[in-house]
Amino acid sequence: MADTLTGRTSEAPDAVPEFPMPRQSRCPFDPPPALKDLQQEGPLAKVRLWDGSESWLVTRYAEQRALLGDPRVSADTGRPGYPAKAGPEAGEGKLSFIMMDDPEAVVPHD
């Protein structure tokens, strides 16, 4: 069966790439070669996470901006349906990068 957003076929479970992907040692800021390949294929790609679950990876800038600007997207882990699994494997109790930004904070401007 073909995935309409990525054009990839999903016949074999091994067809889903692991994420995060290995980087080359040339420059730590260069995206992994496999990510560049996914960007060429389409704006969304299904990937396999560290715990074996599958998720969608947004690979292109324009689609990332549209998604992050959508009010339905939230970093609030208390919100119903938040897509995270807590447990020792996920570093339960540790501060995550996504949790460092306080979207509710108001900074006064002079």
N, C-alpha and C positions, 0 to 999 in steps of 0.2 A: 504494500500500500504506500502511496507517495504522500509525503507531508506537503500540504499546499503552500505553507509559508517558506519552507527551506528548499523544496525541490528534492529533498533526500528521500530515500526509501527506508522504511523502518522494518524490513523483513528480519534482519539479524539483530539480536540484542547487542552484539559487539559493535554495531554501526554507530552507537551513541558514544561520542568522545568523552573522556574523563576531563573534569574541570576541578581545580585549575590545571592548566597544561604546562608541560615543561618548557622553560625558556632556554634560549641559547646563551652561551656565556659571553658573547660579544659585548652587549650593553644591557644592563638590567632594566632599562626603560623601554626597550623594544618589545612589542607584543610577541607572544609565542608564534612560531610559524603556523601552527595548526589553527590559531585564532584568526590569522590573516586569511587562511583558506576559508574558514567559516564566514568571514565578512564578505568574501567574494560570492559565496553561495546565496546569501540572503540576510535580511535584518534580524532574523530569529533563528536560533539553533537549539535543539534539545541536547542537554549535556548530562553526564552522570556525576553526582557529587560524591564527597568523601564517604558518605554513609550508604552509598549504593542507590539512593533515590535519584529521580530524574527531575530536572528543572529546565526552564527556558532561559537562554542567555541572549540578551539583546546585544547585537554585535556592531551596530552602526550608530554614529553620533546623533543623527536627526531623530531616529526612533528612540534613543535613550532620552533625549531632551523632551520629546512628546510624552513619554512614559513618566518621567520624573516630575513633569509639570501637571500631571493628572491628579486631581484631588482624591481619587480613589486609592492612590498609592501612598503608603504610610510606613514609617519606621517605628511606629508605636507597637511594641511587642504585646501589649495588653489588648490590642484590638482583635475582635473575633476573626478567625481565619488567617492570622499572621503565619506565614509559611516558614516556621522554624521548629526544629526539634531540640529540646533542651536535654542535656544529659552529660555524663562525664566526657564522652567523646567530643561533644561540642564545646567543651570548656565552660561548663556551667559555673556560674559565680564569677567569671572573669569579665572584664569590660571589653566589649566588642567595638571595633571601629565604627560600626553602624550606630552604636549607642552613644558615641561621644558627642554628637551634635544635638543640641537641645533646640528642636524646632519651635518650642513654645516660648523660648527666651526672648525678651524684648530688650533691645539695646537702645538706650536713649541717644539721640543725635543732637548736638548743639547747633 
